[in-house]
C-alpha cells in the first residue's frame, strides 16, 4: 500500500509512505501540500493529473512543470524537466544542482580565469574562419570550458530564482535594478 492516512486532524490528507518518490512528489510534499491543495493552488493541473505524474503513469507537460515549480516554490523543477524528460532538452540542457552562493561564485571566478587564459589562443585558432584538424582538440577543450562557464552562470540564475521563490530576495527589487541597468546602457549608447 503506497498511502497511509495521517490522523493528525480533519484537514490532513493522505501522507505518502512510498519509498521511491519522484522529484515532483518530493517537491510537493516539501511544500507541505496535499495533491488536492496543490491542484487548487495551481488551478490548471488536476489532482488526478498530479497523481499520474507522481506515480509516473504519465509524463508531465511543460506547462504542468511550470505550474508545479511556481506552486511548490522549486524553480529547479523546470531545469530537471528540460534536462531529463524533454525530448529536445535531454540532448542540449544539463541538469543543474542548486549549490551555495559561495561555491557558485568560486566556480564562476575559476571558469572566468580559465577562459581568460585561453582567450588569445582562441582568437588565433578562429581568426581565419576555420578550425584546422590540428587545432580541433584544443578548440574542443576551450568549447568545453565555455560550456562549463555557461552552466555555472545558469546555476547562479537558478540560485537567484530559488531565493526569489522562497521570498528571500524581492523580484520587484531585481526588476528595478535590471531596469536601471538597461536605462544606463541606453544612455551610454
MDTraj code that builds the backbone (N, CA, C; nanometers):
import mdtraj as md
import numpy as np

residues = "UNK UNK UNK UNK UNK UNK UNK UNK UNK UNK UNK UNK UNK UNK UNK UNK UNK UNK UNK UNK UNK UNK UNK UNK UNK UNK UNK UNK UNK UNK UNK UNK UNK UNK UNK UNK UNK UNK UNK UNK UNK UNK UNK UNK UNK UNK UNK UNK UNK UNK UNK UNK UNK UNK UNK UNK UNK UNK UNK UNK UNK UNK UNK UNK UNK UNK UNK UNK UNK UNK UNK UNK UNK UNK UNK UNK UNK UNK UNK UNK UNK UNK UNK UNK UNK UNK UNK UNK UNK UNK UNK UNK UNK UNK UNK UNK UNK UNK UNK UNK UNK UNK UNK UNK UNK UNK UNK UNK UNK UNK UNK UNK UNK UNK UNK UNK UNK UNK UNK UNK UNK UNK UNK UNK UNK UNK UNK UNK UNK UNK UNK UNK UNK UNK UNK UNK UNK UNK UNK UNK UNK UNK UNK UNK UNK UNK UNK UNK UNK UNK UNK UNK UNK UNK UNK UNK UNK UNK UNK UNK UNK UNK UNK UNK UNK UNK UNK UNK UNK UNK UNK UNK UNK UNK UNK UNK UNK UNK UNK UNK UNK UNK UNK UNK UNK UNK UNK UNK UNK".split()
xyz = np.array([
    [0.0845, -0.1182, 0.0000],
    [0.0000, 0.0000, 0.0000],
    [0.0883, 0.1235, 0.0000],
    [0.0677, 0.2155, -0.0966],
    [0.1504, 0.3343, -0.1092],
    [0.1123, 0.4466, -0.0142],
    [-0.0085, 0.4507, 0.0320],
    [-0.0529, 0.5625, 0.1144],
    [-0.0979, 0.5149, 0.2516],
    [-0.0703, 0.5984, 0.3521],
    [-0.1213, 0.5748, 0.4869],
    [-0.1918, 0.7013, 0.5301],
    [-0.3013, 0.6867, 0.6001],
    [-0.3757, 0.8041, 0.6425],
    [-0.3046, 0.8679, 0.7605],
    [-0.2835, 0.9988, 0.7510],
    [-0.2278, 1.0766, 0.8606],
    [-0.3465, 1.1235, 0.9432],
    [-0.3560, 1.0814, 1.0672],
    [-0.4722, 1.1089, 1.1501],
    [-0.4515, 1.2294, 1.2409],
    [-0.3673, 1.3244, 1.1979],
    [-0.3370, 1.4402, 1.2805],
    [-0.4488, 1.5415, 1.2901],
    [-0.5427, 1.5457, 1.2006],
    [-0.6501, 1.6444, 1.2052],
    [-0.7410, 1.6289, 1.0867],
    [-0.8518, 1.7022, 1.0871],
    [-0.9518, 1.6869, 0.9818],
    [-0.9054, 1.7416, 0.8482],
    [-0.8139, 1.8424, 0.8476],
    [-0.7650, 1.8982, 0.7215],
    [-0.6516, 1.8164, 0.6616],
    [-0.6011, 1.7225, 0.7352],
    [-0.4862, 1.6466, 0.6875],
    [-0.5301, 1.5504, 0.5777],
    [-0.4487, 1.5429, 0.4720],
    [-0.4752, 1.4495, 0.3652],
    [-0.3948, 1.3233, 0.3888],
    [-0.3860, 1.2438, 0.2874],
    [-0.3068, 1.1226, 0.2975],
    [-0.1597, 1.1582, 0.2872],
    [-0.0794, 1.0990, 0.3709],
    [0.0653, 1.1196, 0.3710],
    [0.1283, 0.9968, 0.3070],
    [0.2036, 1.0158, 0.2032],
    [0.2621, 0.9044, 0.1306],
    [0.3753, 0.8403, 0.2096],
    [0.3779, 0.7089, 0.2053],
    [0.4893, 0.6353, 0.2638],
    [0.5681, 0.5641, 0.1535],
    [0.5368, 0.5967, 0.0307],
    [0.6062, 0.5411, -0.0851],
    [0.7550, 0.5726, -0.0729],
    [0.8393, 0.4749, -0.0987],
    [0.9825, 0.4945, -0.0803],
    [1.0493, 0.5634, -0.1991],
    [1.0144, 0.5285, -0.3191],
    [1.0794, 0.5842, -0.4382],
    [0.9943, 0.6953, -0.4987],
    [0.9960, 0.8097, -0.4345],
    [0.9175, 0.9232, -0.4816],
    [0.9944, 0.9945, -0.5916],
    [0.9208, 1.0421, -0.6914],
    [0.9892, 1.1190, -0.7949],
    [1.0050, 1.2637, -0.7481],
    [1.0766, 1.3413, -0.8261],
    [1.1112, 1.4782, -0.7879],
    [0.9874, 1.5665, -0.7688],
    [0.8826, 1.5391, -0.8439],
    [0.7611, 1.6204, -0.8345],
    [0.6876, 1.5934, -0.7026],
    [0.6807, 1.4674, -0.6641],
    [0.6164, 1.4344, -0.5367],
    [0.6991, 1.4881, -0.4201],
    [0.8307, 1.4733, -0.4280],
    [0.9166, 1.5259, -0.3210],
    [0.8985, 1.6768, -0.3053],
    [0.8908, 1.7478, -0.4169],
    [0.8743, 1.8936, -0.4124],
    [0.7385, 1.9316, -0.3532],
    [0.6337, 1.8602, -0.3939],
    [0.5003, 1.8894, -0.3407],
    [0.4964, 1.8651, -0.1905],
    [0.5499, 1.7526, -0.1479],
    [0.5487, 1.7209, -0.0052],
    [0.6362, 1.8176, 0.0744],
    [0.7487, 1.8599, 0.0181],
    [0.8337, 1.9585, 0.0865],
    [0.7604, 2.0916, 0.1021],
    [0.6707, 2.1216, 0.0085],
    [0.5887, 2.2433, 0.0167],
    [0.4708, 2.2237, 0.1120],
    [0.4594, 2.1036, 0.1667],
    [0.3526, 2.0690, 0.2622],
    [0.2137, 2.0840, 0.2000],
    [0.2018, 2.0341, 0.0760],
    [0.0743, 2.0390, 0.0053],
    [0.0248, 1.8981, -0.0222],
    [-0.1029, 1.8766, -0.0017],
    [-0.1652, 1.7529, -0.0477],
    [-0.1856, 1.7672, -0.1979],
    [-0.2186, 1.6600, -0.2639],
    [-0.2473, 1.6699, -0.4074],
    [-0.3667, 1.7609, -0.4315],
    [-0.4671, 1.7493, -0.3456],
    [-0.5871, 1.8328, -0.3607],
    [-0.5528, 1.9804, -0.3453],
    [-0.4745, 2.0132, -0.2451],
    [-0.4376, 2.1529, -0.2209],
    [-0.3468, 2.2037, -0.3345],
    [-0.2562, 2.1192, -0.3816],
    [-0.1682, 2.1583, -0.4924],
    [-0.2506, 2.1875, -0.6173],
    [-0.3491, 2.1036, -0.6462],
    [-0.4358, 2.1251, -0.7623],
    [-0.5128, 2.2555, -0.7477],
    [-0.5564, 2.2837, -0.6268],
    [-0.6281, 2.4083, -0.6004],
    [-0.5366, 2.5300, -0.6215],
    [-0.4134, 2.5214, -0.5743],
    [-0.3175, 2.6318, -0.5886],
    [-0.2815, 2.6537, -0.7354],
    [-0.2629, 2.5442, -0.8089],
    [-0.2221, 2.5557, -0.9493],
    [-0.3372, 2.5913, -1.0413],
    [-0.4555, 2.5438, -1.0130],
    [-0.5752, 2.5736, -1.0899],
    [-0.5738, 2.5130, -1.2305],
    [-0.4574, 2.4772, -1.2835],
    [-0.4524, 2.4255, -1.4207],
    [-0.4060, 2.2802, -1.4270],
    [-0.3715, 2.2227, -1.3122],
    [-0.3292, 2.0827, -1.3068],
    [-0.4185, 2.0132, -1.2051],
    [-0.4927, 1.9139, -1.2511],
    [-0.5897, 1.8475, -1.1634],
    [-0.5204, 1.7542, -1.0641],
    [-0.5936, 1.7213, -0.9604],
    [-0.5428, 1.6280, -0.8587],
    [-0.5098, 1.4926, -0.9217],
    [-0.5957, 1.4456, -1.0116],
    [-0.5695, 1.3151, -1.0748],
    [-0.4477, 1.3216, -1.1663],
    [-0.4272, 1.4350, -1.2310],
    [-0.3083, 1.4508, -1.3161],
    [-0.1819, 1.4520, -1.2291],
    [-0.1876, 1.5200, -1.1165],
    [-0.0728, 1.5216, -1.0244],
    [-0.0401, 1.3786, -0.9813],
    [-0.1431, 1.3012, -0.9468],
    [-0.1217, 1.1623, -0.9039],
    [-0.0562, 1.0812, -1.0157],
    [-0.1024, 1.0998, -1.1391],
    [-0.0459, 1.0252, -1.2522],
    [0.0989, 1.0656, -1.2792],
    [0.1302, 1.1933, -1.2625],
    [0.2684, 1.2403, -1.2809],
    [0.3571, 1.1830, -1.1711],
    [0.3097, 1.1885, -1.0475],
    [0.3895, 1.1406, -0.9352],
    [0.4083, 0.9890, -0.9368],
    [0.3096, 0.9158, -0.9878],
    [0.3216, 0.7699, -0.9960],
    [0.3839, 0.7269, -1.1286],
    [0.4217, 0.8250, -1.2094],
    [0.4889, 0.8049, -1.3380],
    [0.4052, 0.7243, -1.4370],
    [0.2733, 0.7406, -1.4268],
    [0.1841, 0.6815, -1.5259],
    [0.1845, 0.7658, -1.6529],
    [0.2097, 0.8962, -1.6357],
    [0.2231, 0.9871, -1.7497],
    [0.3416, 1.0792, -1.7238],
    [0.3960, 1.1313, -1.8321],
    [0.4998, 1.2334, -1.8200],
    [0.4328, 1.3700, -1.8116],
    [0.4879, 1.4590, -1.7324],
    [0.4288, 1.5925, -1.7267],
    [0.4537, 1.6679, -1.8562],
    [0.3665, 1.7606, -1.8854],
    [0.3848, 1.8521, -1.9969],
    [0.4594, 1.9750, -1.9446],
    [0.5242, 2.0517, -2.0325],
    [0.5984, 2.1698, -1.9860],
    [0.5140, 2.2635, -1.8999],
    [0.3875, 2.2847, -1.9385],
    [0.3030, 2.3760, -1.8603],
    [0.2713, 2.3192, -1.7216],
    [0.2673, 2.1864, -1.7085],
    [0.2487, 2.1246, -1.5769],
    [0.3684, 2.1565, -1.4872],
    [0.4868, 2.1412, -1.5439],
    [0.6100, 2.1612, -1.4663],
    [0.6250, 2.3076, -1.4264],
    [0.5934, 2.3981, -1.5164],
    [0.5996, 2.5414, -1.4830],
    [0.5044, 2.5715, -1.3678],
    [0.3847, 2.5156, -1.3732],
    [0.2866, 2.5386, -1.2668],
    [0.3328, 2.4770, -1.1346],
    [0.3869, 2.3548, -1.1390],
    [0.4349, 2.2905, -1.0169],
    [0.5535, 2.3666, -0.9580],
    [0.6460, 2.4108, -1.0436],
    [0.7624, 2.4852, -0.9952],
    [0.7189, 2.6107, -0.9206],
    [0.6187, 2.6796, -0.9721],
    [0.5692, 2.8015, -0.9069],
    [0.4924, 2.7680, -0.7788],
    [0.4045, 2.6702, -0.7851],
    [0.3222, 2.6360, -0.6688],
    [0.4048, 2.5785, -0.5540],
    [0.5053, 2.4984, -0.5873],
    [0.5870, 2.4337, -0.4844],
    [0.7072, 2.5193, -0.4441],
    [0.7277, 2.6308, -0.5185],
    [0.8413, 2.7205, -0.4947],
    [0.9753, 2.6477, -0.5119],
    [0.9832, 2.5705, -0.6223],
    [1.1034, 2.4940, -0.6555],
    [1.1352, 2.5179, -0.8034],
    [1.2033, 2.6302, -0.8344],
    [1.2326, 2.6617, -0.9739],
    [1.3161, 2.5553, -1.0459],
    [1.3924, 2.4767, -0.9730],
    [1.4770, 2.3759, -1.0365],
    [1.3966, 2.2639, -1.1029],
    [1.2664, 2.2542, -1.0752],
    [1.1850, 2.1528, -1.1425],
    [1.1856, 2.1738, -1.2934],
    [1.1862, 2.2990, -1.3380],
    [1.1845, 2.3246, -1.4822],
    [1.3159, 2.2799, -1.5462],
    [1.4279, 2.3052, -1.4789],
    [1.5572, 2.2596, -1.5312],
    [1.5617, 2.1071, -1.5352],
    [1.5135, 2.0431, -1.4295],
    [1.5106, 1.8964, -1.4259],
    [1.4298, 1.8420, -1.5438],
    [1.3122, 1.8997, -1.5656],
    [1.2282, 1.8546, -1.6761],
    [1.3016, 1.8677, -1.8096],
    [1.3609, 1.9853, -1.8317],
    [1.4291, 2.0084, -1.9593],
    [1.5472, 1.9129, -1.9786],
    [1.6236, 1.8893, -1.8724],
    [1.7430, 1.8061, -1.8825],
    [1.7128, 1.6564, -1.8867],
    [1.6049, 1.6144, -1.8228],
    [1.5810, 1.4709, -1.8056],
    [1.4597, 1.4152, -1.8789],
    [1.3615, 1.4999, -1.9115],
    [1.2376, 1.4461, -1.9664],
    [1.1991, 1.5016, -2.1022],
    [1.2375, 1.6239, -2.1317],
    [1.2030, 1.6857, -2.2598],
    [1.2843, 1.6208, -2.3723],
    [1.2193, 1.5749, -2.4779],
    [1.2927, 1.5096, -2.5863],
    [1.4014, 1.5979, -2.6486],
    [1.3789, 1.7261, -2.6581],
    [1.4799, 1.8172, -2.7142],
    [1.5838, 1.8512, -2.6085],
    [1.5384, 1.8869, -2.4908],
    [1.6282, 1.9306, -2.3848],
    [1.7265, 1.8249, -2.3394],
    [1.6869, 1.6974, -2.3447],
    [1.7761, 1.5906, -2.2990],
    [1.9108, 1.5939, -2.3704],
    [1.9119, 1.6417, -2.4925],
    [2.0382, 1.6445, -2.5671],
    [2.1075, 1.7809, -2.5622],
    [2.0412, 1.8814, -2.5054],
    [2.1012, 2.0154, -2.5076],
    [2.1119, 2.0834, -2.3720],
    [2.0401, 2.0339, -2.2707],
    [2.0362, 2.1012, -2.1413],
    [2.1005, 2.0126, -2.0357],
    [2.1876, 2.0701, -1.9556],
    [2.2490, 1.9963, -1.8461],
    [2.1712, 2.0238, -1.7178],
    [2.1466, 1.9178, -1.6407],
    [2.0769, 1.9378, -1.5141],
    [2.1687, 2.0113, -1.4174],
    [2.1132, 2.1133, -1.3545],
    [2.1885, 2.1956, -1.2613],
    [2.1586, 2.1517, -1.1189],
    [2.2601, 2.1575, -1.0356],
    [2.2420, 2.1292, -0.8940],
    [2.2458, 2.2627, -0.8210],
    [2.1527, 2.2811, -0.7309],
    [2.1452, 2.4045, -0.6547],
    [2.2505, 2.4005, -0.5453],
    [2.3520, 2.4860, -0.5592],
    [2.4593, 2.4914, -0.4602],
    [2.4516, 2.6200, -0.3806],
    [2.5489, 2.6369, -0.2938],
    [2.5551, 2.7594, -0.2147],
    [2.6065, 2.8733, -0.3022],
    [2.5723, 2.9945, -0.2656],
    [2.6185, 3.1103, -0.3406],
    [2.7708, 3.1144, -0.3442],
    [2.8337, 3.0841, -0.2316],
    [2.9799, 3.0875, -0.2256],
    [3.0431, 2.9911, -0.3254],
    [2.9926, 2.8675, -0.3307],
    [3.0513, 2.7694, -0.4226],
    [3.0256, 2.8075, -0.5684],
    [2.9099, 2.8640, -0.5963],
    [2.8798, 2.9058, -0.7337],
    [2.9733, 3.0185, -0.7760],
    [2.9940, 3.1163, -0.6890],
    [3.0803, 3.2297, -0.7229],
    [3.2245, 3.1843, -0.7407],
    [3.2729, 3.0959, -0.6547],
    [3.4104, 3.0451, -0.6705],
    [3.4255, 2.9699, -0.8027],
    [3.3261, 2.8902, -0.8361],
    [3.3297, 2.8173, -0.9631],
    [3.3236, 2.9147, -1.0815],
    [3.2427, 3.0189, -1.0686],
    [3.2311, 3.1204, -1.1728],
    [3.3645, 3.1914, -1.1951],
    [3.4286, 3.2336, -1.0863],
    [3.5575, 3.3026, -1.0977],
    [3.6652, 3.2109, -1.1551],
    [3.6649, 3.0863, -1.1144],
    [3.7598, 2.9898, -1.1691],
    [3.7375, 2.9724, -1.3194],
    [3.6116, 2.9620, -1.3604],
    [3.5796, 2.9478, -1.5026],
    [3.6198, 3.0695, -1.5827],
    [3.5971, 3.1883, -1.5271],
    [3.6374, 3.3128, -1.5958],
    [3.7888, 3.3151, -1.6135],
    [3.8622, 3.2771, -1.5099],
    [4.0088, 3.2735, -1.5191],
    [4.0557, 3.1749, -1.6253],
    [3.9945, 3.0582, -1.6293],
    [4.0317, 2.9566, -1.7285],
    [4.0057, 3.0070, -1.8701],
    [3.8888, 3.0658, -1.8916],
    [3.8546, 3.1177, -2.0248],
    [3.9458, 3.2348, -2.0610],
    [3.9768, 3.3196, -1.9656],
    [4.0661, 3.4335, -1.9927],
    [4.2036, 3.3868, -2.0387],
    [4.2543, 3.2808, -1.9763],
    [4.3856, 3.2274, -2.0161],
    [4.3820, 3.1703, -2.1573],
    [4.2680, 3.1247, -2.2022],
    [4.2550, 3.0631, -2.3347],
    [4.2175, 3.1634, -2.4428],
    [4.1848, 3.2857, -2.4049],
    [4.1308, 3.3854, -2.4977],
    [4.2192, 3.4086, -2.6201],
    [4.3469, 3.4368, -2.5992],
    [4.4355, 3.4663, -2.7119],
    [4.4496, 3.3471, -2.8059],
    [4.4593, 3.2278, -2.7494],
    [4.4709, 3.1093, -2.8333],
    [4.3424, 3.0860, -2.9126],
    [4.2282, 3.1130, -2.8523],
    [4.1004, 3.1000, -2.9219],
    [4.0937, 3.1953, -3.0408],
    [4.1433, 3.3164, -3.0219],
    [4.1491, 3.4131, -3.1325],
    [4.2390, 3.3607, -3.2437],
    [4.3565, 3.3093, -3.2075],
    [4.4495, 3.2551, -3.3080],
    [4.3873, 3.1407, -3.3875],
    [4.3160, 3.0531, -3.3187],
    [4.2566, 2.9368, -3.3855],
    [4.1454, 2.9775, -3.4815],
    [4.0666, 3.0773, -3.4453],
    [3.9459, 3.1088, -3.5225],
    [3.9575, 3.2288, -3.6156],
    [4.0686, 3.3013, -3.6118],
    [4.0784, 3.4252, -3.6907],
    [4.0701, 3.4024, -3.8414],
    [4.1049, 3.2829, -3.8874],
    [4.0974, 3.2561, -4.0315],
    [3.9608, 3.2014, -4.0734],
    [3.8673, 3.1918, -3.9785],
    [3.7318, 3.1484, -4.0108],
    [3.7141, 2.9987, -4.0234],
    [3.8154, 2.9249, -3.9867],
    [3.8026, 2.7782, -3.9908],
    [3.8858, 2.7189, -3.8775],
    [3.8584, 2.5933, -3.8501],
    [3.9340, 2.5223, -3.7476],
    [3.9999, 2.4034, -3.8156],
    [4.1315, 2.4098, -3.8242],
    [4.2067, 2.3016, -3.8885],
    [4.2101, 2.1786, -3.7975],
    [4.2358, 2.0634, -3.8558],
    [4.2301, 1.9382, -3.7797],
    [4.3285, 1.9373, -3.6621],
    [4.4442, 1.9981, -3.6770],
    [4.5397, 2.0001, -3.5657],
    [4.4966, 2.0980, -3.4555],
    [4.4050, 2.1905, -3.4884],
    [4.3538, 2.2860, -3.3891],
    [4.2299, 2.2337, -3.3152],
    [4.1657, 2.1336, -3.3735],
    [4.0384, 2.0852, -3.3209],
    [4.0448, 2.0361, -3.1755],
    [4.1459, 1.9584, -3.1353],
    [4.1481, 1.9150, -2.9942],
    [4.1534, 2.0329, -2.8956],
    [4.2356, 2.1323, -2.9259],
    [4.2473, 2.2486, -2.8381],
    [4.1178, 2.3311, -2.8401],
    [4.0588, 2.3463, -2.9576],
    [3.9325, 2.4192, -2.9694],
    [3.8216, 2.3481, -2.8917],
    [3.8156, 2.2156, -2.9020],
    [3.7145, 2.1374, -2.8312],
    [3.7292, 2.1540, -2.6804],
    [3.8537, 2.1561, -2.6330],
    [3.8789, 2.1776, -2.4902],
    [3.8251, 2.3148, -2.4476],
    [3.8501, 2.4174, -2.5272],
    [3.8013, 2.5514, -2.4961],
    [3.6487, 2.5566, -2.5013],
    [3.5912, 2.4874, -2.5965],
    [3.4458, 2.4811, -2.6086],
    [3.3861, 2.4198, -2.4812],
    [3.4481, 2.3156, -2.4292],
    [3.4008, 2.2538, -2.3045],
    [3.4155, 2.3494, -2.1866],
    [3.5246, 2.4254, -2.1835],
    [3.5436, 2.5242, -2.0764],
    [3.4341, 2.6311, -2.0811],
    [3.4002, 2.6752, -2.2004],
    [3.2929, 2.7737, -2.2157],
    [3.1582, 2.7141, -2.1742],
    [3.1365, 2.5867, -2.2061],
    [3.0136, 2.5194, -2.1643],
    [3.0040, 2.5111, -2.0125],
    [3.1152, 2.4824, -1.9477],
    [3.1159, 2.4775, -1.8008],
    [3.0861, 2.6142, -1.7424],
    [3.1431, 2.7183, -1.8016],
    [3.1170, 2.8547, -1.7544],
    [2.9692, 2.8893, -1.7736],
    [2.9128, 2.8506, -1.8853],
    [2.7706, 2.8745, -1.9116],
    [2.6834, 2.8035, -1.8072],
    [2.7169, 2.6796, -1.7746],
    [2.6408, 2.6058, -1.6729],
    [2.6508, 2.6724, -1.5362],
    [2.7680, 2.7269, -1.5048],
    [2.7845, 2.7953, -1.3766],
    [2.6995, 2.9222, -1.3728],
    [2.6941, 2.9938, -1.4829],
    [2.6082, 3.1126, -1.4911],
    [2.4621, 3.0716, -1.4742],
    [2.4229, 2.9617, -1.5373],
    [2.2860, 2.9112, -1.5218],
    [2.2585, 2.8697, -1.3774],
    [2.3589, 2.8134, -1.3100],
    [2.3436, 2.7779, -1.1682],
    [2.3227, 2.9019, -1.0827],
    [2.3930, 3.0096, -1.1156],
    [2.3743, 3.1353, -1.0427],
    [2.2323, 3.1882, -1.0637],
    [2.1848, 3.1833, -1.1867],
    [2.0468, 3.2262, -1.2150],
    [1.9455, 3.1390, -1.1412],
    [1.9711, 3.0087, -1.1354],
    [1.8830, 2.9184, -1.0628],
    [1.8833, 2.9523, -0.9132],
    [2.0013, 2.9833, -0.8586],
    [2.0112, 3.0208, -0.7174],
    [1.9272, 3.1460, -0.6903],
    [1.9383, 3.2469, -0.7787],
    [1.8591, 3.3696, -0.7623],
    [1.7101, 3.3374, -0.7697],
    [1.6697, 3.2574, -0.8679],
    [1.5277, 3.2202, -0.8805],
    [1.4784, 3.1458, -0.7571],
    [1.5633, 3.0621, -0.6992],
    [1.5266, 2.9897, -0.5780],
    [1.5079, 3.0870, -0.4610],
    [1.5959, 3.1855, -0.4495],
    [1.5846, 3.2848, -0.3421],
    [1.4581, 3.3704, -0.3592],
    [1.4245, 3.4006, -0.4844],
    [1.3011, 3.4760, -0.5116],
    [1.1796, 3.3908, -0.4740],
    [1.1801, 3.2629, -0.5142],
    [1.0675, 3.1736, -0.4847],
    [1.0475, 3.1574, -0.3343],
    [1.1558, 3.1580, -0.2586],
    [1.1476, 3.1434, -0.1132],
    [1.1166, 3.2756, -0.0428],
    [1.1134, 3.3856, -0.1198],
    [1.0830, 3.5156, -0.0612],
    [1.2012, 3.5813, 0.0075],
    [1.3211, 3.5314, -0.0153],
    [1.4419, 3.5876, 0.0469],
    [1.4910, 3.7089, -0.0314],
    [1.4751, 3.7038, -0.1621],
    [1.5096, 3.8160, -0.2493],
    [1.3806, 3.8631, -0.3162],
    [1.3649, 3.9940, -0.3270],
    [1.2451, 4.0519, -0.3862],
    [1.2567, 4.0564, -0.5380],
    [1.1600, 3.9962, -0.6059],
    [1.1551, 4.0005, -0.7527],
    [1.1391, 4.1441, -0.8008],
    [1.0611, 4.2220, -0.7290],
    [1.0401, 4.3622, -0.7669],
    [1.1712, 4.4406, -0.7608],
    [1.2520, 4.4157, -0.6583],
    [1.3804, 4.4851, -0.6463],
    [1.4746, 4.4449, -0.7590],
    [1.4774, 4.3170, -0.7916],
    [1.5600, 4.2711, -0.9043],
    [1.5141, 4.3387, -1.0327],
    [1.3832, 4.3435, -1.0557],
    [1.3301, 4.4070, -1.1765],
    [1.3685, 4.5549, -1.1826],
    [1.3612, 4.6254, -1.0694],
    [1.4002, 4.7666, -1.0656],
    [1.5485, 4.7836, -1.0959],
    [1.6319, 4.6975, -1.0413],
    [1.7762, 4.7031, -1.0681],
    [1.8044, 4.6775, -1.2161],
    [1.7380, 4.5782, -1.2733],
    [1.7589, 4.5474, -1.4148],
    [1.7115, 4.6621, -1.5032],
    [1.6015, 4.7241, -1.4661],
    [1.5509, 4.8390, -1.5417],
    [1.6514, 4.9542, -1.5362],
    [1.7081, 4.9814, -1.4188],
    [1.8065, 5.0892, -1.4038],
    [1.9322, 5.0607, -1.4861],
    [1.9768, 4.9361, -1.4868],
    [2.0943, 4.8979, -1.5663],
    [2.0654, 4.9185, -1.7141],
    [1.9489, 4.8760, -1.7596],
    [1.9117, 4.8911, -1.9002],
    [1.9063, 5.0387, -1.9393],
    [1.8495, 5.1207, -1.8527],
    [1.8420, 5.2648, -1.8810],
    [1.9808, 5.3268, -1.8897],
    [2.0715, 5.2877, -1.8018],
    [2.2098, 5.3389, -1.8077],
    [2.2787, 5.2948, -1.9357],
    [2.2536, 5.1716, -1.9796],
    [2.3140, 5.1233, -2.1031],
    [2.2606, 5.2003, -2.2223],
    [2.1320, 5.2303, -2.2229],
    [2.0734, 5.3054, -2.3333],
    [2.1270, 5.4481, -2.3374],
    [2.1499, 5.5093, -2.2218],
    [2.2051, 5.6450, -2.2151],
    [2.3482, 5.6481, -2.2668],
    [2.4244, 5.5416, -2.2356],
    [2.5639, 5.5387, -2.2777],
    [2.5815, 5.5113, -2.4264],
    [2.4764, 5.4665, -2.4939],
    [2.4837, 5.4421, -2.6379],
    [2.4712, 5.5733, -2.7068],
])
top = md.Topology()
chain = top.add_chain()
for i, resn in enumerate(residues, 1):
    res = top.add_residue(resn, chain, resSeq=i)
    for name in ("N", "CA", "C"):
        top.add_atom(name, md.element.get_by_symbol(name[0]), res)
traj = md.Trajectory(xyz[None], top)
